[in-house]
Amino acid sequence: MTYVDQKESRAVSSWPELRLEDWTATRETLHMWLQIVGKIRLAKAPMVNHWWQVPLYVTPRGLSTTSIPDGERHFEIEFNFCTHHLTIDLEGGERRSVPLEPKPVPQFYAEVLGALGELGVEVSITPYPVEVTSTTSFEDDHENASYDPAAAQMFWRQLVQAGRVMGIFRSRFIGKVSPVHFFWGAMDLACTRFSGRTAPQHPGGAPNVGDWVMVEGYSHELSSCGFWPGGDGEGMFYAYAYPEPTGFPEHPVAPQGAFYYPDGGQFVLPYETVRTSADPDATLLAFLQSTYEAAAITGSWDRAGLEGDPLRRGASR
């Protein structure tokens, strides 16, 4: 194979094909595992607006909590989807590892808490999932016990690609904007821009989540986008505004294949449309930009004061 062939092969495979029905059992199990680790971060990290202290972050290996305070020291938990281990690193070099392999949720829960205990990290979480309809506790969930390492790795690679492009989109905004982060409640990668104005109180209504949680998350006017491994096909990119301005659903967006989903109150674009396009980056950026413009134009945002050129400091230095 020539260098050009190798490059083209990498370009084709960098956006992996992963149909939802091919990894449903693994996705459901992994979702519960992610919630356990996310709740540990929630229990330990100091509060940040819009719950920005609770998400996980995409790394070159998987998904990480990043550094979590524990008294005067720190620790980090990472799902490594390359070696298929959950690693817990304590400040100073101590490490514990939990294999990522088929096992029921209660076993994973006990192994993680046990590993933390060995490192001297004491933590207590509410052992129930959130933002899902199931009310089965982590200690009793023996139904979810699957782990397909190939599928888990492909999902992580989806997040790598989606997060990379979302990071480019994020760089175009100089107003208040969230990191590109992974919310373990709904299991989605998200990035949110803010107009600078407060929003009407959110009505709540998310499954197994207190309304006060949603009130904090949606306290200010926003335009949010992300990737969710749900719906149908290969998952969906989404974009919505809160509060939704008049005319938002009717505003033209790109690319072809994007549409407004009334039941969800958001624009969606199938992941497959991006993956199979001639230029996946440009296709996704068109969706992110045009749906943001739908919110900013119909919501009368101060675009001149909020948007910036990410290349403004592009000179060598």
Number of C-alpha atoms within 10 A of each C-alpha: 7 7 8 9 10 11 11 12 12 11 12 15 11 16 22 20 18 20 17 17 12 12 17 15 17 18 23 17 21 22 18 27 23 21 22 24 25 23 23 22 25 19 16 18 16 13 12 9 11 16 15 18 17 25 27 25 19 22 17 12 17 24 23 23 24 17 16 21 15 16 8 6 12 15 22 17 26 22 27 21 23 14 13 21 17 22 20 21 19 21 15 9 7 10 17 17 18 16 15 22 14 15 16 21 24 19 15 23 17 13 15 23 18 16 17 21 12 12 16 11 16 13 14 10 14 12 17 19 24 20 15 15 10 12 13 13 15 23 15 13 18 15 13 21 20 20 21 17 17 14 21 22 19 17 20 23 22 22 26 21 17 23 24 15 18 23 14 13 17 22 14 15 18 15 16 13 18 16 17 23 21 28 19 24 19 16 21 20 25 23 21 20 23 21 22 14 11 13 15 13 15 18 11 14 11 15 14 14 15 13 15 13 14 18 17 14 13 21 17 21 21 26 24 22 26 23 25 20 23 18 10 12 15 20 20 22 27 27 27 25 25 19 18 17 15 11 13 23 22 11 15 15 21 17 18 11 12 18 18 21 14 9 6 10 16 20 24 23 25 20 27 19 19 23 22 14 13 11 11 22 17 14 19 24 18 17 25 26 17 18 30 22 20 24 28 21 16 16 21 12 18 13 15 7 11 17 14 14 11 14 9 7 8 8 6 4 4
